Amino acid sequence: MSTLKITKKHHRHLNNPFPSTPTYLPIVQGNLFINSQTLPPNQNSPLGKDFQLIWSTQNGGYLSISHVSHPSKSLWSTIPGQAFISAAMAETEVEESRGSFAIKDRDVHLVCDHQSIEDIILINQFDDFQLDYLDLDHLKTNSKFADSPVLIITGHIFSKRTKKWLQSSSIYRSASARYWVLFDQKENNQIGFKVKIGQPKFQLHHHSKASPSTSLGRYRRLRRKLRRHRKWKLGWCWFLTRTKGLSINSSSEEELGESNVVETALEFNRVCLTYASERNERFFGFGEQFSHMDFKGKRVPIFVQEQGIGRGDQPITFAANLVSYRAGGDWSTTYAPSPFYMTSKMRSLYLEGYNYSVFDLTQPDRVQLQIHGNAMQGRILHGNSPLEIIEHFTEAIGRPPELPEWVISGAVVGMQGGTETVLRVWDKLRTYKVPISAFWLQDWVGQRETFIGSQLWWNWEVDVTRYPGWQQLVKDLSKHYIKVMTYCNPCLALMDEKPNKRRNLFEEAKELDVLVKDDRGEPYMVPNTAFDVGMLDLTHPLTANWFKQILREMVDDGVRGWMADFGEGLPVDAVLYSGEDPIAAHNRYPELWAQINREFVEEWKSHCTGKEREDPQEDLVFFMRAGFRDSPKWGMLFWEGDQMVSWQANDGIKSSVVALLSSGLSGYAFNHSDIGGYCTMHLPFIRYCRTEELLLRWMELNAFTIVFRTHEGNKPWCNSQFYSNDKTLSHFARFAKVYKAWKFYRVELVKEAAQKGSPVCRHLFLHYPNDERVQSLSYEQFLVGSEILVVPVLHKGKKNVKVHFPVGETCSWQHIWTGKTYQKQGCQAWVEAPLGYPAVFVKVGSIVGETFLRNLKNFDIL
């Protein structure tokens, strides 16, 4: 019997267009039992210097944690009389196809859903309490709180007796395991928690008619079978020695007959933490999400993967699923999830580590965290406002550095075609006086045609046939203060068919032994879009320096930025140099990928001399799409990946706004999307091509994001482009100037993000958390900083929008095109928004607003 089954479906050509929803472990609910001999009826325990834990036996017993500044406000509490720790032993199936994954809970063999609390004890780091059970050296990560006590809650979880699973009518079994929950202060505003489950013990009960020796023999045979379970490896290691457990025996000997305690070498591979939530509590965050802002009522899986094509929007999802298994994705699939949330009640929590987890918010009165493994750790955050919570969260996970000013000064022109094409388009843009920061030339490595469109040769060197005079092109653009940006990713394609290669990076990586391996020890050829690739093993000690040298050669040619693509597709059966569990490593991989790129940026700057060291115009930047919880620490800039060229809600212009705002709530301060989207579908019966109207509206939207960058899409020939005609060029020039008009404020917001983690583009909830209408907003409107309100047109053919003016400040909002002011808080109004005049407002009397309007007049926009 194996706990993990992996099903590969890369090469299936016809698939179920309506794949089933992955099955999850049902929400686990049980009772709480109290040992009245060892527990006081009420107990108030300090948690460090700034938090307290209250224990009460009322209504069956509960725990509550609060900050000493607001002792009556619970940051985290259990449900009275109900178990908050539970565990299960289940089988897992992972279906994998070209970067898309479906993780399913299959047969559940054992659930310990009831819980006892036997002790609540405060200890400090010098106590010798239970040191044979706990490795306390791992608890203190901050010397500031090293002397603070650690609170330990101990007891047992157990199941009620059942015949199921032992396949014998004469044997009943009840199972139990010891658990430990630890709380300790990490920062002034953060409590750390850790949950560890011991090994299960089974109590065998024999009917008098059955032979105990026969029954025990059957059980031992079963135990031998179960030893073949594949054990899950944890990404962090604090562990317990094997200890004797509690036998739960609620029935009489007369009923049960003889009893035997059986110890096994099995481990639980599901741990659940359950706690209270209010019915009207809204849950925000969970990383970059594309379909929803509020997740109350949903079950949110946290696993890095392709976002999907369509994600439920039809008919495109149908077509994508039909051609490639689960390629359509669904509302939950994302490149950059994070096991973090904040709520409308100013509660916040995040998980540490990288194991697969599910946040079950389907019940109105509770949250249940389910993690694959036998332990769980995380932090509970305190904050008086959403912005405070983000500041405290990013204080722990890390924040991005300030972006180079050049990349936020004008348009980043994404295009392809070679040297002559770039020069021709540059001439056009100069005619229209477009402020340009950079040309982003992703096809610098050369291009080939595949069944999904134009794709790159994944061999990170310039293709001198496509870009003759590459170094001269870079120099000529640089003389006009225009940078060149390129493209790379952590995968390498076979180069046998490329005629003009100078290096074969795949063969070099293979020779160096830095590619991810399969179970035979060979390079793992990962199916990706239309071809197979080798994937860099980022855990190998030689990988980073080897790839940094590739980046160095690119930068030595004058390149100052690049897209660091992919990072979400590590196979879950890969063999890594580190030997770590590939399922946990899968979520860590995009952070490692960002770290290599970021380290190169810092190392390059430190080794520069003269002008390159002093001139901020020479600073490097990279942007990426895949991420996890700590990615804001390593990534410099993010983009939202491959949106459809559509108006639809789950994958298109609307979803780009949801992703922008949800990621901002999760610590991703700098994010943006491709102007016009990326994914184009041109089939006989299903066609998604970028229309001119969609392109123009997307320009208006992205003029108010951190970076104003175009992309031709995967099928440029059937998409409307910024250079298509006079109308598109004029509109592009107009909104590149609008973008430049608030550069002064953008620079200020970049500094704020680097210092506090505050996003540039903000959901109104960050500033107006008590406005119930604001809490229900999704993609309809957003703030730039706190001073500019943007209400984009996101529906085809619409020329007006409905605007909500939030409750919470005694300020008026001024429409930038007409000068009309809106003074009433909480009111809604329909505002005209024809092409070229999106609904944008500034605060009346705001220095930012007045400067922005003055700059628009100077650019002849107003």
Secondary structure, 3 states (H helix, E strand, C coil): CCCEEEEECCCCCCCCCCCCCCCCCCCCCCEEEECCCCCCCEEEEEECCCEEEEEECHHHCEEEEEECCCCCCCCEECCCCECCEEEEEEEEEEEEECCEEEEEEEEEEEEECEEEEEEEEEECCCCCCCCCCCCHHHCCCCHHHCCCCEEEEEEEEECCCECCCCCCCCEEEEEEEEEEEEEEEEECCEEEEEEEECCCEEEEEECCCCCHHHHHHHHHHHHHHHCCCCCCCCCCCCCCCCCCCCCCCCCCHHHHCCEEEEECCCCCCEEEEEEECCCCCCEEEEECCCCCCCCCCCEEEECCCCCCCCCCCCCHHHHHHHHCCCCCCCCCCCCCEEEEEEECCCCEEEECCCCCEEEECCCCCEEEEEEECCEEEEEEECCCCHHHHHHHHHHHHCCCCCCCHHHHCCEEEECCCCHHHHHHHHHHHHHCCCCEEEEECHHHHCEEEECCEEEECCCCCCCCCCCCCHHHHHHHHHHCCCEEEEEECCEEECCCCCCCCCCCHHHHHHHHCCECECCCCCECEEEECCEEEEEECCCCCCHHHHHHHHHHHHHHCCCCEEEECCCCCCCCCCECCCCCCHHHHHHHHHHHHHHHHHHHHHHHHHHCCCHHHHCHHHCCEEEECCCCCCHHHHCCEEECCCCECCCCCCCCHHHHHHHHHHHHHCCCCCEECCECCCECEECCCCEECCCHHHHHHHHHHHCCCCCCEECCCCCHHHCCCCCCCHHHHHHHHHHHHHHHHCHHHHHHHHHHHHHHCCCCEECHHHCCCCCHHHHCCCCCCEEECCCEEEECCCCCCCCEEEEECCCCCCCCEEECCCCCEECCCCCEEEEECCCCCCEEEEECCCHHHHHHHHHHHHCCCC
